[in-house]
Amino acid sequence: MLYREAGQFKTTYAADQGLFPIRQDRICFLLFMAFALFVVPALANEYFLNTILVFFLVLVVAAIGLNLLTGYCGQLSLGSGGFMATGAFAAYKLTTAFPDMHIVVVFLLSGLVTAVVGVLFGIPSLRIKGFYLAVATLAAQFFLLWLFNKVAWFSNYSSSGTISAPPRGLWGDSLFITGNDASPQTKYVFLVVFVAFLTLLARNLTRSRLGRSWMAIRDMDIAAEIIGIRPMVAKLSAFAVSSFYIGISGALWAFIYSGAVEALAFEITRSFQVLFMIIIGGLGSLLGSFLGALFIVVLPILLNLGLTAIDPSIDVGVIKHFEFMIFGALIVFFLIVEPHGLARLWQITKEKLRLWPFPY
């Protein structure tokens, strides 16, 4: 951030529109990926990998999906938990119906199934918006969870309604990423590569014609329609892509993070948790999805450590109440002071450091 980009000239439009037009940014990104892929698995213990990093990466996918819909297209949704449950149960049914299907294909197909469901519940967005659309997606949340709880077919008629994710490897019976034989290092490395691929795909989507139509609908839908953008295509495609990502997140949650497929894990609190991520991290920013997910994962751990250090006998319920209070206060703070969240604060910090030591 303390470097100067002087002397780096772009001679083509492709170079000017690259993901990392500055050479130092490309180098820093490659170094960060190398650190995440090789150094972290070698140094981190099992608790840190399973409880923090795997959880963080799974939530990032859900945050990216909701950010594409709410941050880039301006369509408010409170049904993320229901769509995550759809992806989880779709992945379970696919693995039991097609035991030889590759696990990555299962994740992608579960996202496609969720995309179809998301389009169906996104149809009301053609006539309503804002608070009314949020209520419609909230109805989707309750309906989907009721469906998975009441229809025993989704759980293969399990008496408990909770099923374990079957073990699957990346290459046959080697490198398991689901089940009891999966090591934390393998799950973490797979998620890093998979999330990087999904983030790159989302980044290119937001820079494409489709992504620009989403942002036009978000900024002013009437003006967007006047200049030739079809609201039906833009809104339903945003619901489809968003649900695709959230469905994959639900499948990753059930198969890699928790190892169990149950509707209880995707209650309404999960939908609010994903919404808090993009509000705190930054609406309309993929970086904000990462920062918001990191904040949501790390804050409860730091709060727990801090309060137990002050009073070891403090009740867990009190800590949970403090967590909700802090989340609420931070959401109000960011909506008033910096609506673009942590991503905008990071951008401002970089601008100041790039001009240092000169006045801003």
N, C-alpha and C positions, 0 to 999 in steps of 0.2 A: 504493500500500500504506500510505501515511501518512495516508490520508483517514479520515474518520469517517462511518459510515452513518446517524448520528442524523438523524431527521426524514423518513426514507424509509419510509413505511408501505404495507403491502400490503392492499388491500381485496377481492381476489378470490383464489381458490385458484390460478387460472391465473398470476396475477402472482407469487404466492409460490413456485410451482414452475417459474418460468422458468429458462432456461439461464443468464441473467445477471440475477439479481434486483436487483443493486445497479447503480445508474446509472453509476457510475465504471468498473465492470467492462465494461459495454457500450461505453463510450467508448474505453477502453484496447484492447479487442479490435478495434474498427473502425479505430483508428489503427494497430494492428499489422498488420492486413490491408492497409490502404492502403500502409504502408511496404513490406510484402512484395511487393505487386503492382506498385507504381510506382517506388519508390526503388531497391530491390535490383537489378532488371533493368537500370536505367540506370547503376548504379555498378559492379556486379560484372563481372569479366572472364570470358572463356570457360572458363578452367580452374576458377575458383571455382564457376561455375554447373553445369558438366557433372560435375566430379569430386566436389564436395562437396554442393551443394544438391539436384541431381537424385537423386543416390545416397541422400541422407538422406530425401527425400520418398518414394522407392520403398520404402525399408526401413520407414518409418513405417506404411505400409499393411499390410505383413506383421506388424509388431509389434502393431498394433491387432487384426488377426485372431487371432493367438495369444493375446493378452490376453483377448479375449472368451471364448475356450475355457478357458484355464488360470486366468486371474485372476478372471474372473466366474463361471465354471461349475465350476472346480476339476478339470478333466480334463486331465491331463498329456499332452502330445504332443511327439514328436520327429520328426514327419514333415513339418515345414514346408517343407523343401527339395523334397521330392517333390511336394507340392501346388503349390509355385511352378512347378516344371517342368511340371506338368499344365496350369496356366493359360497358360504360355508356348507350349506346343505346341498347345493348343486354340485360342489366338489366331492362331497361324500357319496352322493348317488352315482356320479360318474365313475369314481374309483371302484365302487361295488359292482356296477353294471359292466364296466370294462376294466377288468383287473390288469390287463397288459398295456393300458394306455399310459404314456409317459406323464409323469407328475406335472411337468411344466405345461403340457397340453391341457391337462386337467384344470390347472389354474386359469389358463387363458379361456377355456370353454366355460368355466364357471363365471368368468367376467362377462362373456357374451350372453349367457343366460340372464345374468343380472341386468345387463344393458337392455334386453327386451322388456324385463319387468319395469325398469326405470322409465322407458319410453311410455309404457302404459300409464304409469302414475304421473308422467310429465305432461300428458295431454291437457289437464286443466290449466297448465301454464299458458295455453293459447288464448284463454279468456280471462284469467285472473292473474294477479301478481301481488307482490309484497306480503302483507300479513295473511291474506286469504290463501295465497299459494303455500305459505308455511303451514297453515292449518291442514291443507290438503295433503301435503307430504307427511305431516304428523299422523294423519289417518292411515297412510301407507305403512308407517312404522308399526302401529298397533295391529293393523290387519295382517301383516306378514308374520309377526310374532305369534299372533293367535293361530294362524294357519299352520305354522310349524309345530306348535304345541298340541293342536287338536287332531291333525291328520297324521296318523301313525305311519303312513307310507314313507314320509320323509326320513324317519328314523329307522326304517326297515323293521317296523313293528317291535321296537325295543320296549320292554316293560318300563324301564326307567326314563326313557326319552332322551337319555344322554349316551352318546356313542363315542368310541375312541377312533381317532383317525388311523386308518391302516398304514403300516410301514411301507414307504416307497423310497427307492434310491434313484440317483441321477442316471446311473448306468446299470440297469438290472438289479443285482443284489449287492451293489457296491455304492459307497458314498450315500448312505441313507440320510435324508433330510427330514423325514417324518418317522414317528414311532419311537420306541424305547432305544433302538440301536443308533439313533442319530446323535452325533456328537455336537456340542454347542459350537465348536469351531466351523464344522461343515455347514450348519444351518446359518451361521452368521455370514460366512463368505458367500454362500448362495444368495442370501438376501441382499447383500451389498451389490452384487452384480445385477440381480434382477431389478432392484429398485433403481439403480443407475440407468438401466435400459428403459424402464418405464418413465423416469424423469426426462431422459433425452427425447422420448416419444412425445411426452406432454409439452416439452419446450418447443419442439418443431410444430406441433399442432397449434400452439398459441401464436406462432409466427406465420402460419399459413393463412390462406384465404378464409378458411373456416374459423380460425381463431380471431381474425379481424372482424368477421361478422358477429361473433359472440360479443366482442368489446363494443361494437357499434350498437347492438341491442341493449347492452348494459348502460351505455352512456345516454342514449335517447332512442327508444324503439320506434317512435313515429318518424323521426328523421332518417333512421336506418331503412325503414320500409320505403320511404320516398326515393332514396337513392338506389333502390333495386334489391335490397336484402330481404329475403323471405323469412319473416319471423317464425313460421312453423318449422322450417328446416333448421334454422339456427337454434331455436329453443329445444326442439326434440333431439337434435344431434348433441347438444350440451348435456341433456339428461342421459343420453345413451353413453357418451364417453365418460361422464362422471360416474354413472352406475357401474360401468365396466371396471374402472379403477377401484371403486369401493367394494365391488364384488370380489375382486382379486384379493383385496385386503382382508375380507372376511374369510376367504379360503386359506390365506396365509396364517391368519389368527388361529383357526381351528386346527390346521395340519402341522404348523411349524411352532407356533408360540405355545398354545395351551395343550395341544394334542387331543382335544375333545371337541365334539360338535354338539353344541347345546344352545338353545335359543336364549337362555338366561344371560349369557355373556353379552348379548346385543340389545339390552333394554334401552329405554329412552335416554338414560344417563350416558350411554355410549354416543348417541347422536349429539347430545350437547357437548360432550368432550371433544368430538371432532370439530364442531362449530367453534368452540373456544380456541382451538388450535389456529384456525385460519384468521380469527379476529385478532388474537394476540400476535401471531406471526406476521400477518399482513395479507389483506385481501388483494387478489390479482397479482400474486408473486409466488413463484415456485420456491424461491428461497424462504419466503415466509412460512410455507408449509413445513419445511425442515426445522426452522427456528421455533415455530409454534409447537410442533410435536416434541422437540427437545425440551422446551420449557415445561410442557405438561408432564413429561416423564420425570424430569430432574427435580422440579419443585417439591412434589410430595416427599421425595427421598431426603432432600435438604431440610425440609420442614420437620420431618420425623426425627432426623439426627439432631437438629437444633433444639427442639422442644424436649426430647428425652435427655439431652445433655444438661438442660436447665433443671428438669424435674423427671428423674427416671420412673417415677410412679404415675406419670400422666396417662390418662385413659386414651385408648386408640380412637374412640369416638370423638373425643375433644379435638384430637389432631385432624380428624376428617372434617370437622366443622370449621376449624381454622383454614383448612385447604379451600373449602367452598367460599369462605369469606374473602380470602386473598384473590381467588379467581374472579369473583364478582367485582371486587374493587379494581383489579387490573383491567378488566373489560371496560368498565366505565372510564378508567383513566385513558386507555388507548383510543376509545371512541371520541373523547373530548380533546385530548392533547395531540395525539398522533394517530389518526384513523388508519394509516397504512402500516401500523404495527412495528414489530421489531425489524422487519426487512428495511423499512424506511430509515429507522435509526441507524442501522448498519451502513446504509448508503450514505447518509449524512456524515458518519464517522470516517468513511473512506475518502469522501471529498475533502474533509478537513485535513486528513493526514497527507493526501496527495499534494495539498498546497502548503503544508508545513515546511519551513517555519514562517511563511508569509501570512499576513492577516487574511482571514476568510471574508 
